[in-house]
């Protein structure tokens, strides 16, 4: 489970990449979900060979405890009371930047981290 505050970019991209690279099932959620996945995240996913066109932000539920959780946002990490074994990957929010390059950079960083963990 990948978590960020709005579940509109980083966590959505991380879950899609995890599924694509490992074949394992990954999901995402947010502490304060946005109304939609950011359009630039959808566009970046397509450039990376992924598809977020049908993804929807969802609220982090209380049953996340016990799952393998990775927070990809400092705000979400600080809001939550991480359980032992949860990971934190601090990634800049590409929504704040808004440029396609920022979203592509997040995908590259996530891909590097997932590749390092999955191998």
Helices and strands as residue ranges (DSSP letters): E 2-4, H 10-22, E 28-30, H 39-47, G 62-64, E 70-71, H 74-79, E 87-88, H 94-97, H 100-118
